[in-house]
Amino acid sequence: MKKKIMALLFSAVAVFGLSGCGGGGSDTPSNLTTLFLVDDLGFSYGGIPYKCDSMRDWELTLPNGEFTFLPPDHCEFDFTGLEGDYNVNPAVDDIVRIVDDLNRGKGDIPYECASFGASTTFGDGSFYYDIDDQCTFYL
């Protein structure tokens, strides 16, 4: 009987000791940032391939346009299949904006695209890119 009580007591101590209670650890970094790709009407661009410095593999933006990164990541987006807006023709251009969770544009983000070089995003989060372009944003 004494052996069973001692074994039960030892087990309880081991469970609490190994569980790390009170540590509050998390696998999610505290500076993980989430932004969204949307069009000029606020509709999301889901399924856009992207890869940031902190990522091992390419991922796709979520159906709501969401992408996450760890600042100061450089994130490359593949806009293959989109018409671009380099020629500024609203009738055929696919406007893309980078916004936060309140749909506020993220202006002044430095970026460069394969088709034309470096620039910064506009105040509403939109940016120039060309048809089937790949752009890197310095977040």
N, CA, C and O atoms as CSV, one atom per row, in Angstrom:
chain,resi,resn,atom,element,x,y,z
A,1,MET,N,N,0.828,-1.188,0.000
A,1,MET,CA,C,0.000,0.000,0.000
A,1,MET,C,C,0.868,1.246,0.000
A,1,MET,O,O,0.595,2.206,-0.720
A,2,LYS,N,N,1.943,1.222,0.835
A,2,LYS,CA,C,2.843,2.372,0.883
A,2,LYS,C,C,3.528,2.582,-0.461
A,2,LYS,O,O,3.761,3.717,-0.878
A,3,LYS,N,N,3.847,1.482,-1.136
A,3,LYS,CA,C,4.505,1.591,-2.438
A,3,LYS,C,C,3.577,2.247,-3.461
A,3,LYS,O,O,4.030,3.039,-4.287
A,4,LYS,N,N,2.281,1.923,-3.413
A,4,LYS,CA,C,1.328,2.500,-4.348
A,4,LYS,C,C,1.182,3.999,-4.098
A,4,LYS,O,O,1.109,4.779,-5.048
A,5,ILE,N,N,1.140,4.405,-2.845
A,5,ILE,CA,C,1.009,5.832,-2.512
A,5,ILE,C,C,2.260,6.579,-2.967
A,5,ILE,O,O,2.169,7.666,-3.539
A,6,MET,N,N,3.421,5.994,-2.712
A,6,MET,CA,C,4.679,6.634,-3.122
A,6,MET,C,C,4.752,6.732,-4.649
A,6,MET,O,O,5.194,7.750,-5.182
A,7,ALA,N,N,4.323,5.684,-5.355
A,7,ALA,CA,C,4.349,5.696,-6.820
A,7,ALA,C,C,3.386,6.748,-7.356
A,7,ALA,O,O,3.705,7.453,-8.313
A,8,LEU,N,N,2.210,6.855,-6.743
A,8,LEU,CA,C,1.230,7.861,-7.156
A,8,LEU,C,C,1.760,9.271,-6.898
A,8,LEU,O,O,1.613,10.147,-7.750
A,9,LEU,N,N,2.358,9.496,-5.765
A,9,LEU,CA,C,2.938,10.791,-5.411
A,9,LEU,C,C,4.075,11.142,-6.365
A,9,LEU,O,O,4.159,12.275,-6.839
A,10,PHE,N,N,4.942,10.186,-6.646
A,10,PHE,CA,C,6.046,10.405,-7.576
A,10,PHE,C,C,5.522,10.746,-8.979
A,10,PHE,O,O,6.055,11.626,-9.654
A,11,SER,N,N,4.468,10.035,-9.405
A,11,SER,CA,C,3.874,10.296,-10.715
A,11,SER,C,C,3.309,11.706,-10.793
A,11,SER,O,O,3.489,12.390,-11.801
A,12,ALA,N,N,2.637,12.141,-9.754
A,12,ALA,CA,C,2.055,13.486,-9.731
A,12,ALA,C,C,3.141,14.548,-9.807
A,12,ALA,O,O,2.995,15.527,-10.539
A,13,VAL,N,N,4.230,14.371,-9.063
A,13,VAL,CA,C,5.347,15.309,-9.093
A,13,VAL,C,C,5.984,15.322,-10.483
A,13,VAL,O,O,6.331,16.386,-10.996
A,14,ALA,N,N,6.137,14.160,-11.084
A,14,ALA,CA,C,6.743,14.073,-12.411
A,14,ALA,C,C,5.878,14.772,-13.461
A,14,ALA,O,O,6.396,15.466,-14.336
A,15,VAL,N,N,4.558,14.585,-13.370
A,15,VAL,CA,C,3.662,15.222,-14.340
A,15,VAL,C,C,3.769,16.733,-14.247
A,15,VAL,O,O,3.909,17.405,-15.269
A,16,PHE,N,N,3.706,17.283,-13.030
A,16,PHE,CA,C,3.811,18.737,-12.867
A,16,PHE,C,C,5.202,19.240,-13.236
A,16,PHE,O,O,5.332,20.313,-13.824
A,17,GLY,N,N,6.207,18.508,-12.911
A,17,GLY,CA,C,7.575,18.930,-13.200
A,17,GLY,C,C,7.894,18.937,-14.678
A,17,GLY,O,O,8.615,19.812,-15.156
A,18,LEU,N,N,7.367,17.974,-15.403
A,18,LEU,CA,C,7.661,17.875,-16.830
A,18,LEU,C,C,6.706,18.662,-17.708
A,18,LEU,O,O,6.987,18.868,-18.889
A,19,SER,N,N,5.579,19.109,-17.159
A,19,SER,CA,C,4.602,19.814,-17.984
A,19,SER,C,C,4.988,21.262,-18.223
A,19,SER,O,O,4.461,21.890,-19.141
A,20,GLY,N,N,5.880,21.801,-17.433
A,20,GLY,CA,C,6.303,23.180,-17.634
A,20,GLY,C,C,5.210,24.167,-17.307
A,20,GLY,O,O,5.152,25.234,-17.917
A,21,CYS,N,N,4.340,23.852,-16.364
A,21,CYS,CA,C,3.241,24.750,-16.058
A,21,CYS,C,C,3.780,26.089,-15.565
A,21,CYS,O,O,4.769,26.159,-14.835
A,22,GLY,N,N,3.099,27.141,-15.988
A,22,GLY,CA,C,3.514,28.483,-15.608
A,22,GLY,C,C,4.550,29.072,-16.534
A,22,GLY,O,O,4.904,30.241,-16.377
A,23,GLY,N,N,5.057,28.311,-17.498
A,23,GLY,CA,C,6.083,28.819,-18.405
A,23,GLY,C,C,5.543,29.738,-19.473
A,23,GLY,O,O,6.218,30.693,-19.857
A,24,GLY,N,N,4.342,29.479,-19.966
A,24,GLY,CA,C,3.718,30.331,-20.967
A,24,GLY,C,C,4.429,30.340,-22.307
A,24,GLY,O,O,4.291,31.307,-23.055
A,25,GLY,N,N,5.183,29.304,-22.639
A,25,GLY,CA,C,5.891,29.261,-23.912
A,25,GLY,C,C,4.940,29.071,-25.076
A,25,GLY,O,O,3.843,28.536,-24.918
A,26,SER,N,N,5.375,29.520,-26.262
A,26,SER,CA,C,4.563,29.397,-27.460
A,26,SER,C,C,5.470,29.229,-28.662
A,26,SER,O,O,6.576,29.769,-28.694
A,27,ASP,N,N,5.004,28.480,-29.654
A,27,ASP,CA,C,5.759,28.309,-30.885
A,27,ASP,C,C,5.578,29.487,-31.829
A,27,ASP,O,O,6.341,29.621,-32.786
A,28,THR,N,N,4.576,30.355,-31.587
A,28,THR,CA,C,4.310,31.493,-32.448
A,28,THR,C,C,5.130,32.687,-31.987
A,28,THR,O,O,4.980,33.134,-30.850
A,29,PRO,N,N,6.001,33.215,-32.853
A,29,PRO,CA,C,6.795,34.377,-32.481
A,29,PRO,C,C,5.897,35.579,-32.190
A,29,PRO,O,O,4.845,35.737,-32.810
A,30,SER,N,N,6.311,36.417,-31.254
A,30,SER,CA,C,5.481,37.539,-30.827
A,30,SER,C,C,5.383,38.631,-31.888
A,30,SER,O,O,4.425,39.404,-31.873
A,31,ASN,N,N,6.348,38.720,-32.811
A,31,ASN,CA,C,6.290,39.770,-33.823
A,31,ASN,C,C,5.762,39.275,-35.171
A,31,ASN,O,O,5.953,39.940,-36.189
A,32,LEU,N,N,5.106,38.126,-35.186
A,32,LEU,CA,C,4.484,37.613,-36.401
A,32,LEU,C,C,3.440,38.636,-36.856
A,32,LEU,O,O,2.578,39.034,-36.072
A,33,THR,N,N,3.515,39.057,-38.104
A,33,THR,CA,C,2.645,40.110,-38.627
A,33,THR,C,C,1.768,39.551,-39.735
A,33,THR,O,O,2.218,38.740,-40.544
A,34,THR,N,N,0.522,39.984,-39.767
A,34,THR,CA,C,-0.433,39.551,-40.769
A,34,THR,C,C,-0.925,40.758,-41.555
A,34,THR,O,O,-1.349,41.761,-40.980
A,35,LEU,N,N,-0.862,40.645,-42.874
A,35,LEU,CA,C,-1.427,41.644,-43.778
A,35,LEU,C,C,-2.271,40.913,-44.815
A,35,LEU,O,O,-2.362,39.686,-44.792
A,36,PHE,N,N,-2.886,41.662,-45.720
A,36,PHE,CA,C,-3.813,41.085,-46.683
A,36,PHE,C,C,-3.580,41.690,-48.066
A,36,PHE,O,O,-3.220,42.861,-48.188
A,37,LEU,N,N,-3.789,40.877,-49.110
A,37,LEU,CA,C,-3.803,41.363,-50.486
A,37,LEU,C,C,-5.260,41.472,-50.916
A,37,LEU,O,O,-6.003,40.492,-50.860
A,38,VAL,N,N,-5.668,42.668,-51.345
A,38,VAL,CA,C,-7.042,42.901,-51.794
A,38,VAL,C,C,-7.008,43.708,-53.092
A,38,VAL,O,O,-5.985,44.295,-53.445
A,39,ASP,N,N,-8.145,43.727,-53.798
A,39,ASP,CA,C,-8.233,44.555,-55.001
A,39,ASP,C,C,-8.720,45.951,-54.629
A,39,ASP,O,O,-8.880,46.262,-53.449
A,40,ASP,N,N,-8.956,46.786,-55.630
A,40,ASP,CA,C,-9.336,48.168,-55.361
A,40,ASP,C,C,-10.725,48.298,-54.740
A,40,ASP,O,O,-11.069,49.362,-54.228
A,41,LEU,N,N,-11.528,47.235,-54.777
A,41,LEU,CA,C,-12.849,47.245,-54.149
A,41,LEU,C,C,-12.844,46.561,-52.782
A,41,LEU,O,O,-13.870,46.504,-52.105
A,42,GLY,N,N,-11.685,46.044,-52.383
A,42,GLY,CA,C,-11.577,45.381,-51.083
A,42,GLY,C,C,-11.775,43.881,-51.122
A,42,GLY,O,O,-11.743,43.231,-50.078
A,43,PHE,N,N,-11.983,43.305,-52.323
A,43,PHE,CA,C,-12.121,41.856,-52.436
A,43,PHE,C,C,-10.737,41.214,-52.367
A,43,PHE,O,O,-9.763,41.764,-52.880
A,44,SER,N,N,-10.661,40.074,-51.744
A,44,SER,CA,C,-9.361,39.459,-51.457
A,44,SER,C,C,-8.766,38.734,-52.650
A,44,SER,O,O,-9.465,38.256,-53.543
A,45,TYR,N,N,-7.434,38.673,-52.622
A,45,TYR,CA,C,-6.670,37.872,-53.574
A,45,TYR,C,C,-6.139,36.647,-52.838
A,45,TYR,O,O,-5.034,36.673,-52.296
A,46,GLY,N,N,-6.921,35.580,-52.821
A,46,GLY,CA,C,-6.471,34.327,-52.242
A,46,GLY,C,C,-5.739,33.507,-53.287
A,46,GLY,O,O,-6.009,33.630,-54.482
A,47,GLY,N,N,-4.817,32.674,-52.843
A,47,GLY,CA,C,-4.123,31.770,-53.741
A,47,GLY,C,C,-2.926,32.369,-54.448
A,47,GLY,O,O,-2.434,31.779,-55.409
A,48,ILE,N,N,-2.437,33.525,-54.006
A,48,ILE,CA,C,-1.238,34.130,-54.596
A,48,ILE,C,C,-0.018,33.480,-53.949
A,48,ILE,O,O,0.109,33.519,-52.725
A,49,PRO,N,N,0.881,32.884,-54.729
A,49,PRO,CA,C,2.091,32.271,-54.144
A,49,PRO,C,C,3.022,33.341,-53.565
A,49,PRO,O,O,3.243,34.386,-54.177
A,50,TYR,N,N,3.562,33.062,-52.378
A,50,TYR,CA,C,4.536,33.964,-51.776
A,50,TYR,C,C,5.507,33.187,-50.901
A,50,TYR,O,O,5.211,32.095,-50.417
A,51,LYS,N,N,6.671,33.788,-50.719
A,51,LYS,CA,C,7.691,33.193,-49.852
A,51,LYS,C,C,8.469,34.321,-49.198
A,51,LYS,O,O,8.958,35.229,-49.870
A,52,CYS,N,N,8.577,34.251,-47.869
A,52,CYS,CA,C,9.317,35.242,-47.092
A,52,CYS,C,C,10.615,34.629,-46.579
A,52,CYS,O,O,10.771,33.408,-46.545
A,53,ASP,N,N,11.539,35.494,-46.182
A,53,ASP,CA,C,12.842,35.024,-45.685
A,53,ASP,C,C,12.706,34.005,-44.564
A,53,ASP,O,O,13.490,33.059,-44.490
A,54,SER,N,N,11.725,34.187,-43.692
A,54,SER,CA,C,11.572,33.310,-42.530
A,54,SER,C,C,10.865,31.997,-42.858
A,54,SER,O,O,10.660,31.171,-41.968
A,55,MET,N,N,10.489,31.793,-44.120
A,55,MET,CA,C,9.755,30.595,-44.524
A,55,MET,C,C,10.674,29.624,-45.253
A,55,MET,O,O,11.622,30.038,-45.921
A,56,ARG,N,N,10.394,28.352,-45.124
A,56,ARG,CA,C,11.169,27.329,-45.820
A,56,ARG,C,C,10.624,27.097,-47.229
A,56,ARG,O,O,11.395,26.933,-48.174
A,57,ASP,N,N,9.298,27.083,-47.371
A,57,ASP,CA,C,8.654,26.764,-48.649
A,57,ASP,C,C,7.707,27.883,-49.075
A,57,ASP,O,O,7.297,28.714,-48.265
A,58,TRP,N,N,7.375,27.885,-50.353
A,58,TRP,CA,C,6.358,28.790,-50.866
A,58,TRP,C,C,5.015,28.424,-50.251
A,58,TRP,O,O,4.728,27.249,-50.021
A,59,GLU,N,N,4.197,29.432,-49.988
A,59,GLU,CA,C,2.836,29.238,-49.506
A,59,GLU,C,C,1.901,30.053,-50.379
A,59,GLU,O,O,2.353,30.818,-51.231
A,60,LEU,N,N,0.601,29.895,-50.174
A,60,LEU,CA,C,-0.402,30.672,-50.886
A,60,LEU,C,C,-1.120,31.581,-49.908
A,60,LEU,O,O,-1.366,31.207,-48.761
A,61,THR,N,N,-1.457,32.786,-50.371
A,61,THR,CA,C,-2.285,33.627,-49.513
A,61,THR,C,C,-3.597,32.897,-49.264
A,61,THR,O,O,-4.099,32.189,-50.137
A,62,LEU,N,N,-4.146,33.074,-48.070
A,62,LEU,CA,C,-5.397,32.412,-47.706
A,62,LEU,C,C,-6.550,32.987,-48.529
A,62,LEU,O,O,-6.387,34.025,-49.171
A,63,PRO,N,N,-7.707,32.332,-48.520
A,63,PRO,CA,C,-8.842,32.835,-49.315
A,63,PRO,C,C,-9.208,34.293,-49.020
A,63,PRO,O,O,-9.745,34.981,-49.888
A,64,ASN,N,N,-8.924,34.769,-47.806
A,64,ASN,CA,C,-9.208,36.168,-47.475
A,64,ASN,C,C,-8.035,37.091,-47.823
A,64,ASN,O,O,-8.038,38.262,-47.442
A,65,GLY,N,N,-7.027,36.569,-48.549
A,65,GLY,CA,C,-5.871,37.365,-48.955
A,65,GLY,C,C,-4.784,37.452,-47.911
A,65,GLY,O,O,-3.787,38.143,-48.120
A,66,GLU,N,N,-4.947,36.772,-46.797
A,66,GLU,CA,C,-4.018,36.871,-45.670
A,66,GLU,C,C,-2.663,36.247,-45.967
A,66,GLU,O,O,-2.568,35.175,-46.563
A,67,PHE,N,N,-1.608,36.952,-45.532
A,67,PHE,CA,C,-0.259,36.390,-45.519
A,67,PHE,C,C,0.426,36.858,-44.247
A,67,PHE,O,O,0.154,37.948,-43.746
A,68,THR,N,N,1.320,36.021,-43.730
A,68,THR,CA,C,2.019,36.336,-42.486
A,68,THR,C,C,3.519,36.310,-42.721
A,68,THR,O,O,4.019,35.617,-43.607
A,69,PHE,N,N,4.220,37.077,-41.911
A,69,PHE,CA,C,5.669,37.180,-42.047
A,69,PHE,C,C,6.253,37.672,-40.728
A,69,PHE,O,O,5.531,38.117,-39.836
A,70,LEU,N,N,7.563,37.581,-40.627
A,70,LEU,CA,C,8.295,38.063,-39.451
A,70,LEU,C,C,9.154,39.255,-39.865
A,70,LEU,O,O,10.160,39.070,-40.550
A,71,PRO,N,N,8.785,40.472,-39.468
A,71,PRO,CA,C,9.627,41.620,-39.819
A,71,PRO,C,C,11.023,41.435,-39.250
A,71,PRO,O,O,11.165,40.934,-38.135
A,72,PRO,N,N,12.035,41.818,-39.969
A,72,PRO,CA,C,12.057,42.522,-41.251
A,72,PRO,C,C,12.223,41.589,-42.441
A,72,PRO,O,O,13.245,41.645,-43.125
A,73,ASP,N,N,11.257,40.744,-42.697
A,73,ASP,CA,C,11.295,39.822,-43.832
A,73,ASP,C,C,11.252,40.548,-45.166
A,73,ASP,O,O,10.713,41.649,-45.282
A,74,HIS,N,N,11.831,39.905,-46.163
A,74,HIS,CA,C,11.632,40.259,-47.559
A,74,HIS,C,C,10.712,39.175,-48.096
A,74,HIS,O,O,11.036,37.991,-48.006
A,75,CYS,N,N,9.570,39.559,-48.653
A,75,CYS,CA,C,8.597,38.585,-49.140
A,75,CYS,C,C,8.405,38.749,-50.640
A,75,CYS,O,O,8.135,39.848,-51.125
A,76,GLU,N,N,8.546,37.645,-51.369
A,76,GLU,CA,C,8.371,37.645,-52.812
A,76,GLU,C,C,6.999,37.083,-53.145
A,76,GLU,O,O,6.590,36.050,-52.615
A,77,PHE,N,N,6.288,37.782,-54.036
A,77,PHE,CA,C,4.967,37.366,-54.489
A,77,PHE,C,C,5.016,37.110,-55.986
A,77,PHE,O,O,5.648,37.853,-56.737
A,78,ASP,N,N,4.335,36.040,-56.412
A,78,ASP,CA,C,4.273,35.678,-57.816
A,78,ASP,C,C,2.884,36.044,-58.342
A,78,ASP,O,O,1.898,35.376,-58.027
A,79,PHE,N,N,2.815,37.103,-59.142
A,79,PHE,CA,C,1.540,37.592,-59.660
A,79,PHE,C,C,1.212,37.040,-61.047
A,79,PHE,O,O,0.507,37.685,-61.822
A,80,THR,N,N,1.721,35.850,-61.358
A,80,THR,CA,C,1.404,35.202,-62.635
A,80,THR,C,C,-0.106,35.017,-62.744
A,80,THR,O,O,-0.756,34.529,-61.820
A,81,GLY,N,N,-0.645,35.415,-63.884
A,81,GLY,CA,C,-2.088,35.302,-64.102
A,81,GLY,C,C,-2.820,36.609,-63.886
A,81,GLY,O,O,-3.990,36.730,-64.249
A,82,LEU,N,N,-2.147,37.595,-63.296
A,82,LEU,CA,C,-2.766,38.906,-63.104
A,82,LEU,C,C,-2.275,39.855,-64.197
A,82,LEU,O,O,-1.151,39.728,-64.685
A,83,GLU,N,N,-3.120,40.796,-64.570
A,83,GLU,CA,C,-2.821,41.705,-65.674
A,83,GLU,C,C,-1.844,42.814,-65.304
A,83,GLU,O,O,-1.282,43.465,-66.185
A,84,GLY,N,N,-1.640,43.032,-64.018
A,84,GLY,CA,C,-0.760,44.123,-63.625
A,84,GLY,C,C,-1.462,45.458,-63.729
A,84,GLY,O,O,-2.576,45.549,-64.245
A,85,ASP,N,N,-0.802,46.499,-63.234
A,85,ASP,CA,C,-1.367,47.838,-63.365
A,85,ASP,C,C,-0.301,48.852,-63.764
A,85,ASP,O,O,-0.435,50.048,-63.504
A,86,TYR,N,N,0.748,48.362,-64.392
A,86,TYR,CA,C,1.858,49.224,-64.784
A,86,TYR,C,C,1.443,50.253,-65.831
A,86,TYR,O,O,1.991,51.355,-65.861
A,87,ASN,N,N,0.481,49.908,-66.691
A,87,ASN,CA,C,0.023,50.836,-67.723
A,87,ASN,C,C,-1.121,51.718,-67.254
A,87,ASN,O,O,-1.597,52.567,-68.008
A,88,VAL,N,N,-1.569,51.528,-66.020
A,88,VAL,CA,C,-2.621,52.336,-65.388
A,88,VAL,C,C,-3.861,52.434,-66.282
A,88,VAL,O,O,-4.280,53.523,-66.675
A,89,ASN,N,N,-4.427,51.287,-66.588
A,89,ASN,CA,C,-5.659,51.216,-67.359
A,89,ASN,C,C,-6.701,50.501,-66.507
A,89,ASN,O,O,-6.753,49.272,-66.502
A,90,PRO,N,N,-7.539,51.261,-65.780
A,90,PRO,CA,C,-8.483,50.641,-64.840
A,90,PRO,C,C,-9.468,49.675,-65.483
A,90,PRO,O,O,-10.056,48.847,-64.788
A,91,ALA,N,N,-9.659,49.766,-66.800
A,91,ALA,CA,C,-10.608,48.874,-67.469
A,91,ALA,C,C,-10.101,47.434,-67.503
A,91,ALA,O,O,-10.903,46.501,-67.508
A,92,VAL,N,N,-8.780,47.239,-67.526
A,92,VAL,CA,C,-8.241,45.882,-67.640
A,92,VAL,C,C,-7.240,45.523,-66.546
A,92,VAL,O,O,-6.880,44.354,-66.405
A,93,ASP,N,N,-6.787,46.498,-65.776
A,93,ASP,CA,C,-5.754,46.249,-64.764
A,93,ASP,C,C,-6.303,45.496,-63.561
A,93,ASP,O,O,-7.464,45.659,-63.184
A,94,ASP,N,N,-5.442,44.664,-62.961
A,94,ASP,CA,C,-5.760,43.998,-61.696
A,94,ASP,C,C,-5.029,44.769,-60.598
A,94,ASP,O,O,-3.842,44.547,-60.360
A,95,ILE,N,N,-5.739,45.667,-59.938
A,95,ILE,CA,C,-5.149,46.457,-58.862
A,95,ILE,C,C,-4.969,45.547,-57.651
A,95,ILE,O,O,-5.890,44.822,-57.276
A,96,VAL,N,N,-3.793,45.584,-57.044
A,96,VAL,CA,C,-3.529,44.847,-55.812
A,96,VAL,C,C,-3.109,45.864,-54.766
A,96,VAL,O,O,-2.281,46.737,-55.027
A,97,ARG,N,N,-3.686,45.742,-53.580
A,97,ARG,CA,C,-3.336,46.605,-52.447
A,97,ARG,C,C,-2.897,45.733,-51.289
A,97,ARG,O,O,-3.407,44.626,-51.112
A,98,ILE,N,N,-1.951,46.227,-50.496
A,98,ILE,CA,C,-1.550,45.585,-49.249
A,98,ILE,C,C,-2.210,46.373,-48.132
A,98,ILE,O,O,-1.994,47.578,-48.002
A,99,VAL,N,N,-3.020,45.688,-47.322
A,99,VAL,CA,C,-3.780,46.360,-46.269
A,99,VAL,C,C,-3.658,45.593,-44.953
A,99,VAL,O,O,-3.234,44.438,-44.923
A,100,ASP,N,N,-4.042,46.270,-43.867
A,100,ASP,CA,C,-4.084,45.603,-42.563
A,100,ASP,C,C,-5.484,45.032,-42.338
A,100,ASP,O,O,-6.314,45.041,-43.247
A,101,ASP,N,N,-5.745,44.538,-41.135
A,101,ASP,CA,C,-7.024,43.885,-40.849
A,101,ASP,C,C,-8.207,44.856,-40.832
A,101,ASP,O,O,-9.358,44.419,-40.816
A,102,LEU,N,N,-7.943,46.162,-40.835
A,102,LEU,CA,C,-9.015,47.158,-40.892
A,102,LEU,C,C,-9.130,47.775,-42.290
A,102,LEU,O,O,-9.776,48.809,-42.464
A,103,ASN,N,N,-8.504,47.140,-43.281
A,103,ASN,CA,C,-8.520,47.572,-44.674
A,103,ASN,C,C,-7.825,48.923,-44.884
A,103,ASN,O,O,-8.144,49.655,-45.821
A,104,ARG,N,N,-6.887,49.239,-44.013
A,104,ARG,CA,C,-6.087,50.454,-44.178
A,104,ARG,C,C,-4.872,50.117,-45.032
A,104,ARG,O,O,-4.142,49.170,-44.739
A,105,GLY,N,N,-4.660,50.888,-46.080
A,105,GLY,CA,C,-3.533,50.669,-46.970
A,105,GLY,C,C,-2.199,50.833,-46.261
A,105,GLY,O,O,-2.046,51.694,-45.395
A,106,LYS,N,N,-1.242,50.006,-46.632
A,106,LYS,CA,C,0.104,50.062,-46.065
A,106,LYS,C,C,1.026,50.744,-47.074
A,106,LYS,O,O,1.619,50.087,-47.930
A,107,GLY,N,N,1.136,52.051,-46.965
A,107,GLY,CA,C,1.954,52.827,-47.883
A,107,GLY,C,C,3.420,52.839,-47.486
A,107,GLY,O,O,3.791,52.472,-46.371
A,108,ASP,N,N,4.238,53.269,-48.431
A,108,ASP,CA,C,5.684,53.446,-48.232
A,108,ASP,C,C,6.444,52.160,-47.951
A,108,ASP,O,O,7.500,52.196,-47.319
A,109,ILE,N,N,5.928,51.023,-48.410
A,109,ILE,CA,C,6.679,49.769,-48.311
A,109,ILE,C,C,7.603,49.698,-49.525
A,109,ILE,O,O,7.120,49.706,-50.658
A,110,PRO,N,N,8.917,49.628,-49.318
A,110,PRO,CA,C,9.814,49.486,-50.461
A,110,PRO,C,C,9.624,48.122,-51.130
A,110,PRO,O,O,9.404,47.111,-50.464
A,111,TYR,N,N,9.714,48.121,-52.446
A,111,TYR,CA,C,9.584,46.863,-53.189
A,111,TYR,C,C,10.279,47.001,-54.529
A,111,TYR,O,O,10.620,48.100,-54.966
A,112,GLU,N,N,10.479,45.860,-55.168
A,112,GLU,CA,C,10.979,45.849,-56.537
A,112,GLU,C,C,10.337,44.691,-57.280
A,112,GLU,O,O,10.090,43.624,-56.718
A,113,CYS,N,N,10.073,44.930,-58.559
A,113,CYS,CA,C,9.475,43.913,-59.411
A,113,CYS,C,C,10.438,43.563,-60.536
A,113,CYS,O,O,11.259,44.383,-60.946
A,114,ALA,N,N,10.326,42.339,-61.026
A,114,ALA,CA,C,11.220,41.861,-62.077
A,114,ALA,C,C,11.092,42.699,-63.339
A,114,ALA,O,O,12.058,42.828,-64.091
A,115,SER,N,N,9.923,43.270,-63.584
A,115,SER,CA,C,9.680,43.954,-64.854
A,115,SER,C,C,10.223,45.379,-64.915
A,115,SER,O,O,10.530,45.859,-66.006
A,116,PHE,N,N,10.353,46.072,-63.782
A,116,PHE,CA,C,10.734,47.477,-63.908
A,116,PHE,C,C,11.636,48.030,-62.820
A,116,PHE,O,O,12.158,49.129,-63.005
A,117,GLY,N,N,11.851,47.383,-61.742
A,117,GLY,CA,C,12.760,47.909,-60.734
A,117,GLY,C,C,12.081,48.271,-59.432
A,117,GLY,O,O,11.046,47.703,-59.083
A,118,ALA,N,N,12.668,49.224,-58.706
A,118,ALA,CA,C,12.284,49.516,-57.331
A,118,ALA,C,C,11.337,50.705,-57.228
A,118,ALA,O,O,11.344,51.606,-58.068
A,119,SER,N,N,10.520,50.684,-56.174
A,119,SER,CA,C,9.605,51.772,-55.869
A,119,SER,C,C,9.101,51.585,-54.438
A,119,SER,O,O,9.659,50.781,-53.690
A,120,THR,N,N,8.065,52.310,-54.051
A,120,THR,CA,C,7.395,52.105,-52.764
A,120,THR,C,C,5.885,52.074,-53.004
A,120,THR,O,O,5.386,52.648,-53.972
A,121,THR,N,N,5.170,51.397,-52.111
A,121,THR,CA,C,3.717,51.334,-52.253
A,121,THR,C,C,3.113,52.715,-52.012
A,121,THR,O,O,3.665,53.532,-51.275
A,122,PHE,N,N,1.968,52.958,-52.650
A,122,PHE,CA,C,1.245,54.212,-52.474
A,122,PHE,C,C,0.531,54.219,-51.126
A,122,PHE,O,O,0.499,53.194,-50.445
A,123,GLY,N,N,-0.034,55.335,-50.735
A,123,GLY,CA,C,-0.702,55.474,-49.444
A,123,GLY,C,C,-1.828,54.493,-49.223
A,123,GLY,O,O,-2.087,54.097,-48.087
A,124,ASP,N,N,-2.513,54.087,-50.299
A,124,ASP,CA,C,-3.613,53.127,-50.153
A,124,ASP,C,C,-3.142,51.678,-50.187
A,124,ASP,O,O,-3.952,50.752,-50.148
A,125,GLY,N,N,-1.794,51.483,-50.261
A,125,GLY,CA,C,-1.225,50.135,-50.280
A,125,GLY,C,C,-1.075,49.558,-51.673
A,125,GLY,O,O,-0.550,48.455,-51.822
A,126,SER,N,N,-1.525,50.279,-52.707
A,126,SER,CA,C,-1.389,49.765,-54.068
A,126,SER,C,C,0.031,49.994,-54.567
A,126,SER,O,O,0.806,50.734,-53.961
A,127,PHE,N,N,0.356,49.354,-55.672
A,127,PHE,CA,C,1.714,49.429,-56.211
A,127,PHE,C,C,1.677,49.064,-57.682
A,127,PHE,O,O,0.754,48.405,-58.159
A,128,TYR,N,N,2.710,49.512,-58.391
A,128,TYR,CA,C,2.840,49.167,-59.800
A,128,TYR,C,C,3.480,47.794,-59.946
A,128,TYR,O,O,4.412,47.451,-59.217
A,129,TYR,N,N,2.973,47.012,-60.893
A,129,TYR,CA,C,3.582,45.748,-61.292
A,129,TYR,C,C,3.085,45.452,-62.693
A,129,TYR,O,O,2.088,46.027,-63.130
A,130,ASP,N,N,3.752,44.580,-63.390
A,130,ASP,CA,C,3.404,44.293,-64.774
A,130,ASP,C,C,2.744,42.920,-64.870
A,130,ASP,O,O,2.713,42.169,-63.895
A,131,ILE,N,N,2.226,42.603,-66.028
A,131,ILE,CA,C,1.551,41.320,-66.254
A,131,ILE,C,C,2.500,40.160,-65.900
A,131,ILE,O,O,3.665,40.154,-66.299
A,132,ASP,N,N,1.987,39.197,-65.155
A,132,ASP,CA,C,2.736,37.999,-64.750
A,132,ASP,C,C,4.064,38.343,-64.049
A,132,ASP,O,O,5.072,37.676,-64.279
A,133,ASP,N,N,4.067,39.358,-63.216
A,133,ASP,CA,C,5.279,39.857,-62.575
A,133,ASP,C,C,5.556,39.116,-61.267
A,133,ASP,O,O,4.672,38.488,-60.685
A,134,GLN,N,N,6.800,39.211,-60.830
A,134,GLN,CA,C,7.195,38.758,-59.491
A,134,GLN,C,C,7.782,39.963,-58.783
A,134,GLN,O,O,8.650,40.651,-59.320
A,135,CYS,N,N,7.298,40.216,-57.564
A,135,CYS,CA,C,7.721,41.392,-56.812
A,135,CYS,C,C,8.166,40.987,-55.413
A,135,CYS,O,O,7.579,40.107,-54.786
A,136,THR,N,N,9.211,41.645,-54.944
A,136,THR,CA,C,9.705,41.437,-53.589
A,136,THR,C,C,9.437,42.692,-52.769
A,136,THR,O,O,9.800,43.800,-53.163
A,137,PHE,N,N,8.792,42.496,-51.613
A,137,PHE,CA,C,8.475,43.599,-50.715
A,137,PHE,C,C,9.374,43.504,-49.497
A,137,PHE,O,O,9.556,42.426,-48.931
A,138,TYR,N,N,9.937,44.640,-49.095
A,138,TYR,CA,C,10.873,44.699,-47.968
A,138,TYR,C,C,10.089,45.132,-46.737
A,138,TYR,O,O,10.025,46.311,-46.389
A,139,LEU,N,N,9.497,44.134,-46.094
A,139,LEU,CA,C,8.611,44.362,-44.959
A,139,LEU,C,C,9.429,44.398,-43.692
A,139,LEU,O,O,8.878,44.580,-42.607
